[in-house]
């Protein structure tokens, strides 16, 4: 299981970062990731990254609504990553 690198509150979201965005050549918020994300926490978003030499997309970060709270945000973000990467 991947553990978050940082958990920060920004504007209306709590940003739970799992991987350094600088390691990716491309970062997207794919529509297909919305279903597993919303099944854990309504209104959350998943940012996926892809390295140039690799076709695999990995979760870079998860954004959860600020109302979730930082303590629960980390737990919920891990659940979302588990659903996507398993």
Secondary structure, DSSP 8 states (H G I E B T S, - for coil): ----SEEEEETTEEEEE-S-GGG-SEEE--TTHHHHHHHHSTT-EEEEEE-TT---EEEEEEEEEGGG-HHHHHHHHHHHHHHHH-
